[in-house]
Amino acid sequence: MKLNATPRLHAVMKEKGWTQARLAEESGVTQGSISRFDKNSRHGIGTFFLLQRRSA
């Protein structure tokens, strides 16, 4: 299943005042991974849940 999580990701980052670097630190993935995730328009649901769980 693919979904477009980028708008929600941007909303959460803005709400928390986080940069991509901070999200990477909080979620335990590299900033490069966050950047690639951000640039793709559709994402595997597993990646989305990983980021959500680690940054909640």
C-alpha positions, 0 to 999 in steps of 0.5 A, a space after each residue: 500500500 502506498 500513501 502520500 504522507 508528505 503533507 502530514 509530515 510537513 504539518 507535524 514538523 511545523 507544529 513541533 518546530 522541527 527541521 529534517 535534522 531534528 526529525 532524523 535525530 528523534 526518529 533514529 534514521 539519517 537526515 538523508 533518509 528523511 530528505 529522500 522520504 520528503 522528496 518522494 510523493 508516495 511512500 510505503 506504509 511501513 516507512 510512514 509508521 516507523 517515522 510516526 512511532 519513533 517521533 510521537 
